[in-house]
Every structure is written in structure tokens, then in C-alpha cells.
Amino acid sequence: MVWEAYLQVKRKGKSAGVDELSMSVYDMQRHRHLYKVWNRLASGSYFPPAVLQVEIPKKNGSMRQLGIPTISDRVAQTVIKNQIEVRLEKIFHQDSYGYRPKRSAHQALEQVRNNRRLAQWRVK
């Protein structure tokens, strides 16, 4: 599970977190880093490290805070996501869109429009 999660994180290739470990540096000792993630997740002692906070500009000129986790934390999050997603997808309502794979806010809005059209048609 940890290896699969690591491969998913590596494919995305995002920037380093607060520990300043890039993916190339992480890869040099990945067995050590991944063992630590596995050990802490398996023992129930995983505790996420601090998140690097950066500001990114918004279209309107203001700034937005963005948190960048470490690579190990992204791996741990992906392990957990992969485990619970399979179980939860079975029980979500078909019209639930929040934080679901292959679903977006745009799809949710389109469903609302369709529901409204259907409700108006039934009233006539």
C-alpha cells in the first residue's frame, strides 16, 4: 500500500515541503523514508509534520494561503485515501459530489440544473 501510494505521489511530482526534500533527494533514501511511513501507519503512531505555508496570487490580486505537505506526508495521506475511498464510495449517494473521485463542482451544478428542470416539468 505504501509503495503504491509512493508511486502515485511520484507521478504527480510536486514541490518539497517544510523538510525541503525534493523528490530526487527523497528517492536516494526512499526505502528509509517509506519504511518510516509504513511503520508509523501500521503502529498507529503516525503524526503529520508541519506544512510549508506559501502565498499564491489570486485572479483578483489578493493572495491565498497554500499548505504544502512533505513527500512522506503525501504518501501517508494517499495510503489512507486509497483505503477509505474504496469503502466509502459504496455508501455515498449518487448525487453526492464533494471530494469524490472523478466528480467536480461543475458536475454538481449541472445536476442541480437538471433537478430544477425536472421539478419544473413535474409542476406543469
Summary of the structure (lengths in Angstrom):
residues: 124
radius of gyration: 19.7
end to end distance: 53.8
largest distance: 67.3
contacts: 277
relative contact order: 0.14
helix: 56%
strand: 10%
